[in-house]
Amino acid sequence: MRITPKSSIGAAIGILCWLGCMFTFEEAYAQQPPSNKDTETGAISGKVQQNGSKEPIPFASIALLNEDDSTVINGVAADEKGTFVLKPVPYGSYLIRVATMGFTPYFTKVKLNGERPHWELGTIILETGTRSLKEVEVVGQKKMFTMNKDSIIFTPDENFLPGGTGMELLEYVPGVTIDANNNITMEGKDQVRFYVDNKPVAQTGMDANSYLNNLPSFMIERIEVLKVPPDAVDAEQALVEGRNNIRYINIITRKVKFRGYSAAVTAGVDSRRNLNAKMRYNLNLAPFQVTYFNNGQYNSDSSYLQRVYFPKTAGGDSSYLSQKNFRTSYNFNHNLNTRYERKFTDKEFLRGAVTLGWTGDGSNSNNNSINSNASHKPTMLKNQENENRRNGYRAVTDWNYSKEYEERNKKLEAGFNFTKAGGTGRGYNDYLYPLTDDTSLQKNDQSNGNYSMRTNIHFRQPLEKGKYYDLSGDASLSGSTNENIAKRKNVNDHELLDAPRLSTDYTSFNQNYAVNASTGKSNPKLGYNFTGRFSYNSQQSRETFAGNEFNNKTYEVRSSVGLNYSPWKDHRANLRFNPGIQFFNQEALLDSLRSRVPFKYTNFAPGMNFTYDYKQQQLSFNYSRNMDRPTPDQLNPFVNTTDSFNIRTGNPNLRPSFTKDYRAEYSIQVKSHSMKVGVEKQDADDIISRYTQVQYINDTTIINKSTFVNLASRRDHNAYITLTSHFFKPTNNNKGALQLNINGGLRYYDTKTDGGEDGQGAVSDKFAHVSGWTSHLNVWTSYRIRVFSISANFRYNGPRYYAQGKQEARFGSGLKGQLNLFQRKLNVAFSVENIFGSSVRNFYELTKDYEQFSNNRRNVRYLSLNVTYNIRKFTKLGKKGPKEFELGTEEEEGGDRGRRRP
């Protein structure tokens, strides 16, 4: 059967047409935002003197500002003779600000391009006094969104989301979607990887969801959405693998830029009786910096899940299970970070950081479960009461060394990271029915720990005529332990007894080594690059109680051959090939089966990428073939009874999945507006998918039991269009601004899934072939007038069919008002969330074994109040001026952000 939903197509098309009209208000070929290509950069130089005496002004600050909103992009400090050179500066139009204490700041405009890559400002005369600016008008409130062809930069105000978390702030980034289980997708793709301060989020000792949910929103300085990993080691791997369907989200945390300290305290409450408290403290003693923040939350009835499923056994009982879950929870997270920077010379430095964190959380939940017969008369009614408590710690040290030589582009870099974490927990589950034994009480004592270590080195040597070679290597080791000791008593027992069947003692050890070599020629007209990478990866794990062992080994030889060619001005073509080969060996030793289950594969992984750029436009074609291995958690068949009516196990017979990706895309960037149009195809074999089956415990009780299986194949065809616009208009007469951000898209999909022998029950005939339209629309707007601001948001994600069912349409909305008092020291925010009702996440699933409806209600309409108090005190580094230019907003320097930037 083929299902073709057509709901809301007309409305979605109308929305996209309206968004498309926004492009008509801008010039077709407006100035492109500054390029990030090394070959398209120039320099700005000059000399600073005093008015009258003509004496040089040492250590004056020279800042490169964005022409649109005057935000600082880069900067440098003049030397003791007042001379300066600012480089590299990407081609584009900018404002230059020259300032020092006791003198009126000087502003001028510059425009760097291929015809004038070096802009000589000559002698700049600064006058004493603080007269107002007339030549150049600089706005007081910054633009929060910057759209580039290859990136999206979101720079929120510190009080943009008082009381919020990093996860909540992420929802304002164009193209990002977060579902009920905090799964994050970007532009309809689930390939999203997270970084913190340019390093993988794993190096913080937490996973992405834990980090974002425990990070207060005021700790985030900006969020970057990139097409290339910000981390050098991951960038090397992405280059040779040729994967281009991944988006990289880089979280840049807020730090003190000048000597001094700052603190912020937020307390909030809402009509759901939820409480939150957050605190941040930054101290800069140069060369040491100390940062502390915490995040505490108490949630009362913050989530509600109702799940109803029907067995679909032909001729069997049609009884069903209905579950309703309520939960109250609390959590707190503390983070203490100490940074150290040692500058040996202007081109050689050592940076280090030590982070200590500790966290705790707990939850109480009530699970009401009803089994009914074919006449919907209850045959079993049970109320499960669950109590869980956890706490843990993490310790991280991270060091980076960098040295630039006198020879241009010659560089040496090295890094080291070590992370250690551990935790304990306990849980009580009342009226638990696991598997086939009637249990009235179960107690679990848990302990876990993990560690990881990564080191890398990179050396770049330039040769004559733009040629160069790079050598790099990296190694990483990680391991974990997870012990869960279960005790239980049946209804007729008097004391708790050991339950080895429900206990686990799980250990794992992973290691990865890689070496890279690269050579090429940097030339904007005609350049080339060849990169080779050899890597070895091993994953080993063991489960003591079941006696199971797993060992995955992979050898990879990857390469990348690239060529760039610029036939005419503003035209640039890039062609890259990514041939590679993988040797994969997987072995499972199952004590229960007394046998080994080996799998060996050899995979040829070709790839190709072609892009053609003309000014703000880009046309791209991509092809890649990759292998994804099953994880030890998916392989290990231990029993997970977190939800007693939904048992989970692993599958030691899983095979790797192989995926071919084809994509063609056209994009155009016009100032702060962008459009993408594309088609894509994905052919995947042996897809690893979760599979749920219904099992009967007795005539009156049934449970779900889920595991992982390999589906035979999945064929996806998609066509899409996405529009993003950001409007920013300052209102200097009242020190405010109007901002509007809109992101919308329309996608057509056609998906065919074949379950095969392994997963024949995991795919229903009804949804084996689905096609249709889906859309999304996110709108955020704000208006600020002096100390008061108001903002509104609306989010909509259209329905989507998939191989096992349907995901209903979802929407959310909110209205917020803020008042900033005492020169922004005190912020009071009042908001109404979900104006039009609850944020409901509905799912429908259907397989050959069962039919299930899920209603996950989160964040019903509620009112919230958050109060934030800020303290700041900053001074310049040294009496004569800073030894080097350090970026800092006017707010960080202690001024009122409502006034003009000096």
N, C-alpha and C positions, 0 to 999 in steps of 0.2 A: 504494500500500500504506500502511496505517496501522499504526504501531507503538505499542503501549500497554503499557509496562513497569509492573509492579506490585510490584517487589521491595521488601522491608522496609517495606511500608506499615503493617502491624500494629505493628511495633516503633516506627516513627516516631510513630504515633498514640498509642501508650502513653506514649512520652516526653513528648509535648505535653500529654496529660491529666495526667500527674504534675506537669509544670511549672505547669499551670493551677491545680492544687490549692494552690499556694503563695499564691495571692491570698486564700484563705479565712482565712489566719492574720493578715491585716491588716484594719483597718477599711475599709469600702467607700469612705468619703470621708475618708481621712486628710488631714492638712495638706499642701497642695501645696508643692513646693519654691519658693523665691522666684521670682516672675515677673520677666521681663526687659522688661516693657512700661513705657515711660516714663510712661504715664498712671496706673500703679498703684504709685506710690512715695510714701514719706513721709520724715520726718526724726527724728533723735534729738539732743537737746541737754542741756546740763548745765554744772556748774561743779565744779572739783576743788580741795579745800582740805586743809591739814594738820590732824591731830588735835591738840587742845590750843591751839595758837596761832591756828588758824583762818586762817592765811595762805594765799593762793592758791599752787598748785603749777603753775608755768609749764611748758609743753611736755610735759605728761603724754601718754602714748600711749593712745588710745581705739580698741579693736579690735572689729570686728563678727565674731562667730564663728558657725559652723554649729552649730545646736542638737544635731545627732546626733553629730558627731565632733570638734567644737571647732576645725575648720580655719578659718583666717582668710579672710574674704570681702572685707572692706574696712576702712578705718580712717582716722583723722585725728589730728592733734596739737592739744592745747589751746594757746591763745595765751598771752602773757605774764601775763594776768590769770587764767589757769586755766579760762577758758570755752571751750566747743567746740560745734560744730554738725556732725553727720554726716549728709550727704545726697548724692545721693538713695539711699534704702534701699527696695528692693522689699518689698512686703507679705509678711509671714511671721513666724515665730517665730525668735528668735536669743538668743545669749548676748552680753553686753557685758562686755569686760574693760578695766579702767582700771588702768594700771600706770606706774611710773617707778622709777628706781633708788633704793634705800634705803627703800622702802615696800612693805607687803604689798599684792599685787594685790587689786583689788575686782571681784567678779563679780555680775551680776544678769541676770534674764531679761526680755525685752521681746517684745511681739507687736503688730505694726503691721497695720492693716486699714483698710477704708473708714470705719469708725466712729471709729477713733483713728489717723489718719495721722501725727500729731506726738506723739512720746513725750518728755515733759519729765522728766528724771531728777532735777532739782533739784540740791542741793549734795551732792557725794560726798566723804566724809571718808576719807582714807587714813591708816592707822596705820603707824608705823615698825616695822621688824622683818620677819621672814620666817616668820610662823606659817603652818601648813598650812591648806588650805581645808576648810571643813565645810559651808558653805551650798550650794555647787554642786560637784559632782564632775566633773572634766574629764579625759577619757581621754588616754592617752599615745600611741596609735598611730592615725593617720588612716585614714579610709575611702578606698579607692582609686578606687571608682566612684561617680559621682553621676549618677542618671538623671532627666532632665527630659522634658517632652513634646516639646520642640523640640531637645534636645541630649543628648549623652552625654559626660561628662567623666571621663577616666582620668588619675589622678594617681599614678603609680608612685613607690615609694621609689627613692632614688638607686641602691641596690644590688639592685633588683628583678631585674635580668637581667645579672649580671656577665659581661663579655665579649661581650655581645650588641650588636646594631645596632638602628637605628630600624626597619628593615624587620621584624626578628624581634619587636620590642616591639609593633608594630602588630597582630600576630596575636592579641593578647590583648584587643583592642577588640571588644566585642560586635557581631556582624553583618558583620565584615570577613573576607573570604576572599582568600587569595593563592595563585595557581596556580604550576605548575612554572616558568613564564616570568616570574614576578614581576608578573603582571597582577593588579590589585587591584580587587575588586568589593565593593560595600556593599549588604547586604540583597538580593542577587541581581541588582543593577544594576551596569553597567560605567561609569555616569556618576559618577565620583569625581574631585574636583579638590582639589589640595593647596595648603596655605598654610604659611608659616613666620613665626611672630611676626606674624600678621595680614596678611601680604603674600603675593602669589603666589609659589610656589616658584621660578618662572623668574627672579625677582629675586635669587636666590642665585647665579645663573650656572650652575645645574645643573638637570637634570630630576628628577622626583619619585623615580624608581628609584635614580638615582645618588646623590641626596642622602640617602635613607633607608639605603641600603646602606653609605654612608661615614660616617654619623653614629653615634657611640657611644651606646648606650642611656642611659648616665648623664648625657648632655647634655640629655635631654628632661625637662622639668619636668611637663608634662601634654600630653595629646592630646585635642582637642575635636572632636566630630562634630556638625556644625551643618547646619541646613536653609537658612541664609542665609549668603552669603559674608561673612567678617570684614573684607574689604577694601572700602572705600567705593565705589571705582570699579566693581568687579565687582558690588557690591550694587545699584547703579543699573541696570546692564545686566540683571541677573537679574530685577529688578522689572518692567521693561518687556517683557522677553521672556516672562515668565510661566512659565518652566521650573521645575517643582517636583519632577522626578524625579532631581535631582542632589543628592549629599551632599558636603559640604565638610569636609575633615579639616584641622584647624589644629594645627600642631606648635609648641608654646611651648617655647623652649629655656631652659635653666637659666642664671641670671645671679646675680651677687652683689648682695644687697639692702642691705648695710651696708658701711661702709668697712672694707677689709681684703683678705684673699686666701684662696683655697682651691685645692686641687690634688687630683687623684685619678689613680692609676696602676693599670692592670689588666694582668695577664699571664695567659695561659691556654694550655692544651694539651688535646688529646683523643686518644682511642685510634685515630683515623684519621690520626694524625701531622700534624694541622692545628695551626697556631700562630696566636695573636693577641696583639696588644699595643696598648693604648690609653692615652692620657694627656690630662688636661685641666688647664688652669690659668686661674683667674679672678683679676683684680686690679681693685679699685675704689678709685680715688683721688679720686673726686667732684670735679669733674664728668666726669672721664674714667674709662672702664672698658675694660679689656683682657681679651680672652678668647682662649685658644689651645687647640686640641684636635687630636689626630691619631688615626688608625685604621689599623693595619697588620694584614694577614692573609695567611697562606700556607695554601693548600688543596691537599691531595694526594689525588687520586682522589675528589674530593668530588661528582662527578656521573658518571652513566653513562647513555648513551642508546643504545637499540637500536631500529632502524627497519627494517621489512620491508614492501616494497610489490610488488604484482603488477599488471602491465599488464592492462587489461580490454578489449583490442581484439578485436572479434568475428572469429573465424577466424584470429587472429594468434598469434604466439609467446607462450606463457604464462611466459616466463622472469621472474625476479624479482631484486630487489636487496635485500641485507641489509647494514645498516650498524651498527657498534658504535663508540661514541665514548668515549674516556677523556680526562680533562683534569686537569692540575695548574696552579694559578695563584697569583699573589700580587698584592696591591694595597696601596697606602698613600695616605692622604689627610691633608693638613695644612690647617688653617684658622686664620687670625689675624684677629681682629675688634677694632676700636677704636670705642668709642661716646663720644659727647659730648652733654651736655644743658646748655642755657643757659636758665635761668628768668629772664625779664624781670620778671614779676610772678607772683602765684599763679595767674593765669588766662591767662598768655601764656608760651609756651616754644618752643624750637627744639631738635629732636633730630636728631642725625646719626650715621652709622655708615660706616666704611670697612672692607671685608673683602678680604683677600688669601688666595688658596688655591692650592695646587699639589698635583698628584696624579700617580701613576704606577701602572701595572699591566702585567702580562705573563702569558702563558699558553703552555703546551706541551700539545699534544693529539695523540692517535693515533687515526686513523680507519681502521678495518678494513672494507673494502667487498668484497662478493662478488656477482658476477653469476652466475646459474645458469640452466640451460635448463629445459624442461618436465619433465624427469626429475629436477630438483633437483641436477644435476651441475654443479659450478662451471665456468664458461667464462672467468671473469676473477677474479683475486684481487689486490687492491692494498692496501698499507698506506700511508696518507697521514700524514706527520709535519708538523705545523704549529707554527710559532713566531711569536708576536706580542708586540710591545713598544710601549707607548704612554706618553706623559707630557704634561702640560699645566698651564696656569695659569688663574686667573680673578681678576678684580678687580671689586669692587662698591662703589659709594657710594650711600647712601640718606639723604635728608634730609626731615624733616617739620616743618612749622610749624603751630601752633594758637593761636588767640586767642579767648577768651570775653569778651564785652562785659558791662558792668554790666546791660544789659537782658537779662532771663532768656531763655535759649534762642537768643540771637543769637551766631553763631559763624562764624569764618573758618578754613579749613584749606587747606593746600597741601602738595604732595609732589613729590619728584624722585628718580628712580632711574636709574643708569647702570651697565651691566654689560658687561664685556669679557672674553672668554675665547679661548684658543688652545691648540693642541696639535700634536704630531708623533708619528709612529709608523712602524713598519716591520714587515713580515711576510714569512715564508718558508713556502712550501707545497711540500712534496715529493710527487711523483707525483700531480699535478693533472690532471684530465681535463675542461677546460672546453669546452663546446659540441662542435665537430667536430674539434678539433686535439689530437693526442696530445702532452701536455706533461709533461716529467719534473720541471721545477722552475720555480716562479714567485716573483718577488720584488716586493713592493709597498712603496712609500714614500708615506706619507700626511702631509698637513698640513691643519689645519682651524682655523677661527676664527669667532667670532660676536660680535655686540654687540647691545645693546638699550638703549633709552632711553624712559622713561615719565615724564610730568609730569601733574599734575592740580591742580585748584583747586575749592573748594566754599565757598559762602557761604549762610548761613541767616539770614533776617530775620523775626522774629516781628511780627505785626500785632495789632490789638485783638481781644478775645474769642476767643483761642486760634487765630486764623488765622496763616498764615505763607506764605512763599515761599522756595524754594531755587533757586540757580543753580549749575551746575557744568559743568566741561569737562575733557576729558582727551585726551592725544595720546601715541602710542607709535610708535617707529621701531625696526626691527630688521633685521639682515642677517647673512649667513653665507657662508663660503667653505669648500669641501671639495674638496681635490685628492688624487687617488689615482693615482699613476703606476705602471703595471705593466710589468714586464719578465719575459720568460720564455725558456726554451730547450726545444726539442723533444729527443727522445731522440737524434737524430743531430747536434745542434748542439754547438758547443764553448764558446759564450759566450752570455750573456743578450742578448736583442734586445728592442727597444721593442714594446709591445703596445697600440696605441691603442684597439683594440676593447674591451679590458678596463680601460682607464684612464678616469678621469672628472676633470673640472675644473668643479665645480658651484658657482654663486653664486645667492644669492636676496636679495631686498629686500622687506620688508613695511612697510606704514604704515597707521595707523588713527587717525581723528580722530572725536570725538563731543562733542556739547553736549547738556546736559539742563536742563530747566526744570520746576519742580514747585510746586504751590500746594495748599493745603488747610486743614483745621481740625482741631486736636487736641482731642478731647473724648471721655472714656470712654463717655458716653451715646450721642452721635451725632457722628461725625466723617467727614471725607471727604478724598480726595487725588486730584489729577490730575497725571500726570507725562508729559512728552513728551521724546523722544530722537531726534536725527538723527545718523547716523554714516556714515562713508565708510571702506571697507577695500580695500586693494590688495595683491595678492601677485604678485611678479614673480620669475622664475627663468630661469637660462640654463645650458646644458651645452655647453662649448666643443668637446669632441671630436666630439660628435654633431651640433652646430650646432642644437640645439633650444631654443626659447624659449617661455615660458608667462606669461600675464598674466591674473589674475583680479581683477575689480573688482565691488564690491557697494555699493549705496546702500540704506540702510535708514531708514525712518521708523517709529518705534515709539511706543506710548503705553500708559498704564496709568491706569485709572479705578477707584478703590477707595472703599468705604464700610464703616464699622464702626458697629454698633448694639448697645447693651446694654439690652434691654427690662426685665430684672429683675436682681437681685443675683446674682453669680456666672455670669451668662449673657452671652455675647458672640458676635455674628455678624459675619463679614467677607466681603464680596463684592468681587471684582475682575475687571475685563475688560481684555484686552490686545490690542486691534486693532493691526495693523501691516502694512507692505508692504515687500517687498524687490525691488530691481532688480539682477539678477546678469548679468555679462558675462564669459565665459571665452574666451580665444583661445590657441591653440597654433600655433606656427610650427615645422614639422618640416622640417629640412634634408634628411633622408633621403627624405621624400616630396615635397619642393619644393611644399608646400601649407600653407594655413592651415585650422585646424579650429576654427570658432567655435561657441559656444553662448550663447544669450541667454534669460533667464528673467525673468518677473515673478511673484512669489509673494505671495499674500495670506495673512498669518499671524495668524489670530485666536487668542484664548485666553480661558479663564475659570477662576476659582478661587473656591470657596466653602468657608468653614470655620465651624463652630459649636462653641463651647467652653462646657462647663458644668463648673466646678471642674476636676477632673483629667481630664475626658473631652473628646474632640474628634472631630467628624465632618467629613469633608472630601470635596469633589468637585472634580475638575480636568480641564481639557481644554486642549490646546495643539497647534499645528501649526508645525513649524519646518523649515528647510532647512539641510543640512550640506554644505559644499563639499568637493570632493576637494582634498587637499593637493598641493603641488608634487612631493613625493617619490612620491606615488601616480601622478602624471601623467607624470613624466619617464622615458622608456623606456631609461635607462642600465642596463647589465648589472651585477649584483652577484654575485660568485663567492666570497663568504665560505665557503660550503659548496659544494665543487666539483660535487657530485652533486645539488645543489638550487639551481638558478640562479633569480634573481629579477629581474624587470623591472617597469617602470611601464607605464601605459596612457594615452596622451594623449587618448583618446576618452571618458574617464570623464565622467559627468554628475553633478550634485548629487543628493543623496537627500532625499526629503520624508517626514516622519514625523508622524503624528497620534497623540497620546497621550490615553487616557481612563483615569481612575482614581477609585475611591471607596474610602475607608478610614475605619475607626473605630479609635481608640486610647484607652487608659485608663492613667493613671499613678497607682499607689498606693504612696506612699513610694518605695522602691527597687525596685519591681516594675512592669513595663509589659507591655502586650499590644497587638498590632496585628492587625487583620483587614481584608483588602481584596480587591478585584477590580480588574483592570486589563486594558486592551486596547490594542494598538499596531498601527496600519496604516501600513506603510512601502512606498514606491515607489522604484525605482531604488537599492536598497540597495547600497552599495559593499562588495564582498566579495573576499577573496583566492581565486584559482582556480589550481589546480595541474593540469598536464597531464604526461603521460609522452612523452618524445621518445627516439627511437633514434639513437645515434651511429653504431653499426654493428651487425652481427649479434650481437655478444656484449656490447655495452655500452649501457645505457640511463641516462637522467637524468630528474630532475624539473625542470620549468620552471614557475614560478609567477608570476602577474601579478595585476592587479585588474580586476574586471568589475562591471557594474551588473546585479544581479538584478532581475527585473521587479517582484516584490512579496514581502512577507512579512507574514503576519497572525498575531499572537500574542494568546492569551487566557490569563490567569493568575488564580488565586485563591490566597491565602496567609494564613497565620497565624504570627505570631512572638511568642515570649514571652521576656522578659529579667528576671532576678532577681539582686539582689545582697544578700547577708546579711553583716552586720558586727556582731560581738559582742565588745566589749572585755573582757579579763580583768585587772582592775586589780590583783588580788592577786599576779600574776606579771608585770605590766608587758607584757602581750601582747594578742593578739586573734585571733579566728577569722574568716576571710573566705571567702566562697563566691560565685562568679559563674557563672551559667548562662544561656546563650543558645541557644534552639532554635527551629526553624521547620519548617513543612510547606508545600509549594507544589505546586499542580496546574498543569500547563502544556499548551497545545494550540497547535502551531505549524504553519502551512502556508506553504510556500515555492515560488514559481514562478520558475525561472531565466530564462525568456524567451529571446529569440534570442541575446543577448550571453552570458548565463551558463547556457545550457542544459546544458552539460557539468559545471557546478559543483555541481549539485544532483542527487543520485541519486533514482530513483523510489522506492527503499526508504525514504528519509528525507524525502521531500517533504512528508509529513504525519506528524508525531510528536506523541504526547501521553502523559502519564503523571504520576507523582508523584516528587518528590524532596524531600529533607529535609536538615537540618543540625543539629548539636549541638556546642556548645563548652562545656566545663566547666573551671573553674580554682578551686582551693581552696588555702588556706594556713593554717597554724597557727603562731603565734609564742609562745614562752615565754622571756621574758627575752632572752638573747643568741642563742638558737637558733631557727631557723624551718625549716619543711618545707613544700613545696608540690607539687602535682600538677596536670597538665593533660591534657585529652583533646579532640581535635578530629575531627569526622566530617562529611564532605560526601557526600551521596548521589549516585548516578549520574544522568546527564542526557543525553538525546538532543538533537541539533541537526540542522541541515539537511544536514550532510555526514558525520554519524556519531554516535559515542557517547563520552562522557567517563565513565570508570569511577568507582566510589566511591573516596573518598580518606579516609585517617585518619592521625592522628599522636598521640603521647602522650609524656609526659615526667615525671620525678620529680626534684626538686631539694632539697638541704639546704644551709642557710647557717649560718655561725657568725660572729657579730660580736664582736670583742675590742677591748680598750683603748678603751672608750667609743666604739665604732663606727668607730674609726680603721682597723681591719684587718678585712676581710671575706674569708672563705674559703667558696667555693661549689663543691659537688660535684653533678653531675647525670648522669642517665641519660636519653638521648633515644631515642624510638621503641622503647619497652619491648616492644611486640608485633611488632616487625619493622621493615622498611624503610618509608620514605615513598615510595610508588610512585605515579606519575602515568601512568596508562595512557590511550591514546587509540585510537580506531578510526575510520578515515575511509574513505568509499566515494563515488566519483563514477563517471561513465560511462567514464572513462579508466583508473582505477586503484583498487586497494584497498590500504590501508596500516594496519599495526599499529605503534604506538609504545609503548615502555616506557622511561619516564624515571625512573630510580631516584635519589633524593636522600636524603642523611642516613640511611644505614643505622644500625642500633642501635649506639650508641657512648657512651662515658663521657667526661666532660670535667671539668676542674679549673680554676677561675679564682680568682685572688687579687687583691684590690683594697686599696690603702692610701690613706687620705684624710687630708689636712691642712687644717685650717681655723683662721683667726684673724680675728675681727671685732670692731670697736668701733663705738659710736654715732657719728653724724655731728655733731661739735661737743661742747663741754663742757656746755652748758646743755641739750642735748637736740637731737633732729633738727629741722631747719627744716620738714620735712613728714613725714608718716607714710609709711614704706616697708614694704611687706609683707615678712615674713621668717619662716621657720620656726625653731623652737627649735634645730634641727640647724644651721642656718646661723649662729646666734648663738654657736655653740660649745658648746652643752650636749648632754647625753645625751638622745637622743630617747625613751629608755625611761621617763624620769621625767615627771611631770605638767607640763603647760604652765603657766608662771607668767603 
